[in-house]
């Protein structure tokens, strides 16, 4: 079978990556429609190596006859238009934060909880998790299956592309400006991002955590196991693409380091590159453009009972957003719509 697919937010960084991923993976689409806001209507976006799609206006688009919507326009826009698309008969795979914690909307990472996709029938919406959550739970899954996780402490090093194209432009312009003695003027970020790190992603909450940190906690519990205790510190770093995470884990029972390494090697979507020598690990620059979640620097943490630590890196626009959404669509058509 083939399907009519609409990509909402097609002119954004994630939307463009979704179009690229659909073409690269030869998704069974008989028709692909690019949709964005009124100001982008009429412009062209690339689909594959040879095709160009004319962007259509979201506000006036009729979703009748559309099978799957891959949506990444921002939470407020999704709140209005995702239910409208679902009511027209489409299954919406939404990449915003709008529906992630809705109990009637499955939150899915295909390598971790593909069985949750079946819950799409309640609202015809499936939520794509936060980028930093996705790569972490892909790496945690085989370890949690091996020996039950008790507690996770994670510090993230998140690239500016997670905040969109304007944020990438801000890093570029500030970096260039500093070399000619221009004052760095924050716009998308609260402080200078060039040659700096900012321990602040999304808004602050009453307990002192940011919303990005809260997302990692509640999403991990929904996807992997509600019993896992998790503490996150999320930091924006002056990198264009690729998120990195330092993950410390405490297990309920003893866990052998080599058994953990073997479990990670056997996990779909994970590539272990872990050599204890110079260049024996993966950085965001090397992960950019790749589909895998890379794990390096796996080692015992002797400061806690049954502890391990690891370094996790992935392209946040691909596995952290576009690829995960397309993989959900692939499982949806294979197991439920076929």
Secondary structure, DSSP 8 states (H G I E B T S, - for coil): --EEEEEETTTSHHHHHHHHHHHHTT--EEEEEEEE-GGGTT-EEEETTTEEEE-EESTT---TT--EEEE-S-HHHHHHHHHHHHHTT-EEEE-SSSSTT-TTSEEE-HHHHGGGGGGGGGTSEEEE--HHHHHHHHHHHHHHHHS-EEEEEEEEEE-GGGG-HHHHHHHHHHHHHHTTT-----SSSSS--TT-EES--S-B-TTS-BHHHHHHHHHHHHHT-TT-EEEEEEEEES-SS-EEEEEEEEESS---HHHHHHHHHTSTTEEE---SSTT-S--HHHHTT--SEEEEEEEEETTSTTEEEEEEEE-TTIIIIIHHHHHHHHHHIIIII-
